[in-house]
Amino acid sequence: MPPTYAKELRNMMPDQLPAIHMPGQKVPELLRGQKALVTGANSGIGKAVAIALGHAGADVVVNYVRGDEQANEVVEATTQFGAKAYAHRADVSSESDVRIMFEKMISTFGTIDILVNNAGLQQDAKFEEMTLQQWQTVININLTGQFLCAREAVREFKRRGVVPGVSCAAGKIICMSSVHEVIPWAGHANYAASKGGVMLLMKSIAQEVAPYRIRVNSIGPGAIRTPINRTAWETPDAYRDLCRLIPYKRIGEPGDIARAAVWLASDQADYITGTTLFIDGGMTLYPGFEAGG
């Protein structure tokens, strides 16, 4: 987190609460020799995850659909500690784009060990005003895109099997979900439906592929400070209003998600599959009931 933003946070919170201090430890090198693909990786959470995987030793494919310059900046940051990386433009909702992306990755890096299914978007509207295009676009990217990428990854994991010395698992899939896989969200029916679908897609895949030593989990972010939700945190009043929904009383950073993704992809989390790890400062604790309802 930039020092200036950390100072802003201190000014945004009520005086009676403890000061906010962000984690500062270096990302441990837990993924040396592994090959990772992160979808939607040229900004926000995907960017932070791609860079963290690279700093943890993995070679990384930075998937994106638009923004060549931003994607190349992520590649540069990912390779600062010796990892290899390249950017690949592909629409994850396109079966042919996804197949070509995986074919190139396997020809370039030899295989894939880690898939982070991160690509996603919002097109918000009141339910009765939501168009079929808004509904379908969000479902296509957020849910069908995860299906297409996970299917290609599982095929390669099963073909290659476990490689001792690289990982205890034949492969790891991390589906980027949301607290809204369990919390309804008025005005965002398409988004909430897509994330609820991701939850059961993840669990169903995990159940099926676990015997092949393939681990499939989700990360469920809460409110994370990214450009897409800038209006939720850019002023002190907006920040304090959002923090009413967060018992931990700070908005999450992309780095909070990235550090967890590195751990979840590593052998330190080898006995975990079929689970959503909520990284939300307690949003799923339903803070409206913190005073007893």
C-alpha positions as CSV (number, residue, x, y, z in Angstrom):
1,M,0.0,0.0,0.0
2,P,1.4,3.5,-0.9
3,P,2.4,5.4,2.3
4,T,0.2,8.3,1.3
5,Y,-2.9,6.0,1.2
6,A,-2.0,4.5,4.6
7,K,-1.9,8.1,6.0
8,E,-5.3,8.7,4.4
9,L,-6.7,5.7,6.1
10,R,-5.7,6.9,9.5
11,N,-7.6,10.1,8.8
12,M,-10.7,8.3,7.7
13,M,-11.3,6.2,10.8
14,P,-12.8,7.2,14.1
15,D,-10.3,8.2,16.8
16,Q,-11.4,5.5,19.2
17,L,-10.3,2.7,16.9
18,P,-6.8,1.4,16.6
19,A,-4.6,2.7,13.8
20,I,-4.5,0.7,10.6
21,H,-1.2,-1.1,10.0
22,M,-0.8,-3.2,6.8
23,P,1.2,-6.4,6.4
24,G,4.7,-5.8,5.2
25,Q,6.3,-9.2,5.0
26,K,7.9,-10.4,1.8
27,V,6.0,-13.0,-0.3
28,P,7.6,-16.4,0.6
29,E,9.1,-18.3,-2.4
30,L,6.7,-21.2,-2.2
31,L,6.1,-21.8,-5.9
32,R,9.5,-22.2,-7.4
33,G,9.4,-24.3,-10.6
34,Q,5.6,-24.0,-11.1
35,K,3.7,-22.6,-14.0
36,A,0.7,-20.4,-13.4
37,L,-2.1,-18.7,-15.5
38,V,-4.0,-15.8,-14.1
39,T,-7.0,-14.6,-16.0
40,G,-8.0,-10.9,-15.9
41,A,-4.6,-10.1,-14.7
42,N,-3.9,-6.7,-16.0
43,S,-5.5,-4.7,-13.1
44,G,-6.9,-5.0,-9.6
45,I,-6.9,-8.3,-7.9
46,G,-5.6,-10.3,-10.9
47,K,-2.7,-8.0,-11.2
48,A,-1.7,-8.4,-7.6
49,V,-2.1,-12.2,-7.7
50,A,0.0,-12.5,-10.9
51,I,2.8,-10.4,-9.4
52,A,2.7,-12.3,-6.1
53,L,2.9,-15.7,-7.9
54,G,5.9,-14.5,-9.8
55,H,7.6,-13.2,-6.6
56,A,6.9,-16.6,-5.1
57,G,8.8,-18.3,-7.9
58,A,6.2,-19.3,-10.4
59,D,6.4,-18.5,-14.1
60,V,3.2,-16.7,-15.1
61,V,0.9,-16.1,-18.0
62,V,-0.9,-12.8,-17.7
63,N,-4.2,-13.1,-19.4
64,Y,-6.2,-10.0,-20.3
65,V,-8.8,-8.9,-22.8
66,R,-7.9,-5.2,-23.3
67,G,-5.2,-2.8,-22.2
68,D,-1.9,-4.0,-23.8
69,E,0.2,-1.4,-21.9
70,Q,-1.2,-2.4,-18.5
71,A,-0.7,-6.1,-19.2
72,N,2.9,-5.5,-20.2
73,E,3.5,-3.6,-17.0
74,V,2.2,-6.6,-15.0
75,V,4.6,-8.8,-16.9
76,E,7.5,-6.5,-16.0
77,A,6.6,-6.4,-12.3
78,T,6.1,-10.2,-12.3
79,T,9.6,-10.9,-13.6
80,Q,11.5,-8.6,-11.2
81,F,12.5,-11.6,-9.0
82,G,13.6,-13.9,-11.8
83,A,10.3,-15.5,-12.9
84,K,9.3,-15.8,-16.5
85,A,6.1,-14.2,-17.7
86,Y,4.3,-13.1,-20.8
87,A,0.9,-11.5,-21.6
88,H,-1.7,-13.3,-23.6
89,R,-4.9,-11.6,-24.9
90,A,-7.9,-13.8,-24.8
91,D,-11.6,-13.7,-24.1
92,V,-12.2,-16.3,-21.4
93,S,-15.8,-16.7,-22.5
94,S,-14.6,-17.9,-26.0
95,E,-13.9,-21.6,-26.2
96,S,-11.5,-21.2,-29.1
97,D,-9.6,-18.3,-27.4
98,V,-9.2,-20.4,-24.2
99,R,-7.9,-23.4,-26.1
100,I,-5.4,-21.3,-28.0
101,M,-4.3,-19.7,-24.8
102,F,-3.6,-23.1,-23.1
103,E,-1.9,-24.5,-26.2
104,K,0.5,-21.6,-26.2
105,M,1.2,-21.8,-22.5
106,I,1.9,-25.5,-22.7
107,S,4.2,-25.0,-25.7
108,T,6.0,-22.1,-24.0
109,F,6.2,-23.3,-20.4
110,G,5.7,-27.1,-20.9
111,T,2.6,-27.4,-18.7
112,I,0.4,-25.6,-16.1
113,D,0.4,-26.2,-12.4
114,I,-1.8,-23.3,-11.1
115,L,-4.9,-21.7,-12.6
116,V,-6.3,-18.6,-11.0
117,N,-9.7,-18.1,-12.5
118,N,-9.9,-14.4,-11.8
119,A,-11.5,-12.7,-14.8
120,G,-14.8,-11.1,-14.0
121,L,-16.9,-8.0,-14.4
122,Q,-20.1,-6.2,-13.3
123,Q,-23.0,-4.8,-15.3
124,D,-25.4,-3.6,-12.7
125,A,-29.1,-2.7,-13.0
126,K,-32.3,-3.0,-11.0
127,F,-33.7,-6.5,-11.7
128,E,-36.7,-5.4,-13.7
129,E,-34.5,-3.1,-15.8
130,M,-31.7,-5.6,-16.4
131,T,-31.3,-6.5,-20.1
132,L,-30.7,-10.0,-21.3
133,Q,-27.4,-8.7,-22.7
134,Q,-26.3,-7.5,-19.2
135,W,-27.3,-10.8,-17.7
136,Q,-25.6,-12.9,-20.3
137,T,-22.4,-10.9,-20.5
138,V,-21.8,-11.3,-16.7
139,I,-22.7,-15.0,-16.7
140,N,-20.5,-15.6,-19.8
141,I,-17.4,-14.0,-18.3
142,N,-17.8,-14.7,-14.6
143,L,-19.1,-18.3,-14.8
144,T,-18.7,-19.8,-18.3
145,G,-15.2,-18.4,-18.5
146,Q,-14.2,-20.2,-15.3
147,F,-15.7,-23.4,-16.6
148,L,-13.8,-23.2,-19.9
149,C,-10.4,-22.4,-18.3
150,A,-10.9,-25.0,-15.5
151,R,-11.7,-27.7,-18.1
152,E,-8.5,-27.1,-20.0
153,A,-6.5,-27.0,-16.8
154,V,-7.9,-30.3,-15.5
155,R,-7.2,-32.0,-18.8
156,E,-3.5,-31.1,-18.6
157,F,-3.3,-31.9,-14.9
158,K,-4.7,-35.4,-15.5
159,R,-2.5,-35.9,-18.5
160,R,0.7,-35.0,-16.6
161,G,-0.1,-36.2,-13.1
162,V,1.9,-35.4,-10.0
163,V,5.5,-34.3,-10.5
164,P,7.4,-34.9,-7.2
165,G,9.7,-32.1,-6.4
166,V,7.4,-29.6,-8.0
167,S,4.2,-30.0,-6.0
168,C,2.3,-32.6,-4.0
169,A,-0.7,-32.0,-6.2
170,A,-1.1,-32.6,-9.9
171,G,-2.6,-29.2,-10.2
172,K,-4.3,-26.3,-8.3
173,I,-7.3,-24.2,-9.4
174,I,-8.3,-21.1,-7.5
175,C,-11.7,-19.7,-8.5
176,M,-12.1,-16.0,-7.7
177,S,-15.5,-15.8,-6.2
178,S,-17.0,-13.2,-3.8
179,V,-18.8,-12.8,-0.5
180,H,-21.8,-12.5,-2.8
181,E,-21.7,-16.2,-3.4
182,V,-23.6,-16.3,0.0
183,I,-24.7,-12.7,0.5
184,P,-27.6,-11.5,-1.8
185,W,-26.9,-8.2,-3.5
186,A,-29.9,-6.1,-4.7
187,G,-29.2,-4.4,-8.0
188,H,-26.6,-6.9,-8.9
189,A,-28.6,-10.1,-9.6
190,N,-26.4,-11.2,-12.5
191,Y,-23.2,-10.8,-10.5
192,A,-24.5,-12.6,-7.4
193,A,-25.9,-15.4,-9.5
194,S,-22.6,-15.8,-11.3
195,K,-20.7,-16.0,-8.0
196,G,-23.2,-18.4,-6.5
197,G,-22.7,-20.5,-9.6
198,V,-18.9,-20.3,-9.2
199,M,-19.3,-21.7,-5.7
200,L,-21.1,-24.9,-6.8
201,L,-19.0,-25.2,-9.9
202,M,-15.9,-25.2,-7.8
203,K,-17.3,-27.7,-5.3
204,S,-18.5,-30.0,-8.1
205,I,-15.1,-30.0,-9.9
206,A,-13.3,-30.5,-6.6
207,Q,-15.4,-33.5,-5.7
208,E,-14.8,-35.1,-9.1
209,V,-11.0,-34.5,-9.5
210,A,-9.8,-34.9,-6.0
211,P,-8.7,-38.6,-6.5
212,Y,-6.3,-37.3,-9.2
213,R,-4.6,-35.1,-6.6
214,I,-6.1,-32.0,-8.2
215,R,-7.1,-29.3,-5.7
216,V,-9.9,-26.8,-6.5
217,N,-10.8,-24.0,-4.1
218,S,-12.2,-20.5,-4.2
219,I,-11.2,-17.2,-2.7
220,G,-14.2,-15.0,-1.8
221,P,-13.1,-11.3,-1.5
222,G,-15.1,-8.8,0.3
223,A,-14.7,-5.0,-0.3
224,I,-11.3,-4.6,-2.0
225,R,-9.8,-1.3,-2.9
226,T,-9.6,-1.5,-6.7
227,P,-10.3,1.1,-9.5
228,I,-13.6,-0.6,-10.3
229,N,-15.1,0.4,-7.0
230,R,-13.4,3.7,-6.4
231,T,-16.5,5.5,-5.4
232,A,-16.8,3.2,-2.4
233,W,-13.6,4.4,-0.8
234,E,-12.3,7.6,-2.3
235,T,-13.7,9.9,0.3
236,P,-13.7,9.6,4.1
237,D,-17.5,9.6,4.2
238,A,-17.7,6.8,1.6
239,Y,-15.0,4.8,3.4
240,R,-16.7,5.1,6.8
241,D,-20.0,4.1,5.3
242,L,-18.6,1.0,3.7
243,C,-16.8,0.1,6.9
244,R,-20.2,-0.3,8.6
245,L,-20.3,-3.6,6.7
246,I,-16.8,-4.7,7.7
247,P,-16.2,-5.7,11.4
248,Y,-12.4,-5.3,10.9
249,K,-13.0,-1.7,9.9
250,R,-10.8,-1.4,6.9
251,I,-11.3,-2.0,3.2
252,G,-9.2,-4.9,1.8
253,E,-6.2,-4.4,-0.5
254,P,-5.4,-6.5,-3.6
255,G,-2.4,-7.7,-1.7
256,D,-4.6,-9.3,0.9
257,I,-6.0,-11.6,-1.8
258,A,-2.6,-12.1,-3.5
259,R,-0.9,-13.4,-0.3
260,A,-3.7,-15.8,0.3
261,A,-3.6,-17.0,-3.3
262,V,0.1,-17.8,-3.0
263,W,-0.5,-19.9,0.1
264,L,-3.6,-21.6,-1.3
265,A,-1.6,-22.6,-4.4
266,S,1.3,-23.9,-2.4
267,D,1.9,-27.3,-0.8
268,Q,1.3,-25.7,2.6
269,A,-2.4,-25.9,1.7
270,D,-2.2,-29.4,0.2
271,Y,-5.0,-30.9,2.2
272,I,-7.5,-28.2,1.3
273,T,-10.0,-28.6,-1.5
274,G,-13.6,-27.8,-2.2
275,T,-13.5,-24.8,0.1
276,T,-14.1,-21.0,-0.2
277,L,-11.6,-18.9,1.7
278,F,-13.4,-15.6,2.5
279,I,-11.1,-12.7,2.7
280,D,-13.5,-10.0,3.8
281,G,-12.6,-8.5,7.1
282,G,-15.7,-10.2,8.5
283,M,-18.3,-9.1,6.0
284,T,-19.8,-12.6,6.1
285,L,-20.3,-12.3,9.9
286,Y,-23.4,-10.1,9.1
287,P,-22.3,-7.0,11.0
288,G,-25.8,-5.7,11.1
289,F,-26.3,-8.1,14.0
290,E,-23.2,-7.1,16.0
291,A,-25.3,-5.4,18.6
292,G,-27.6,-8.4,19.0
293,G,-29.9,-7.7,16.1
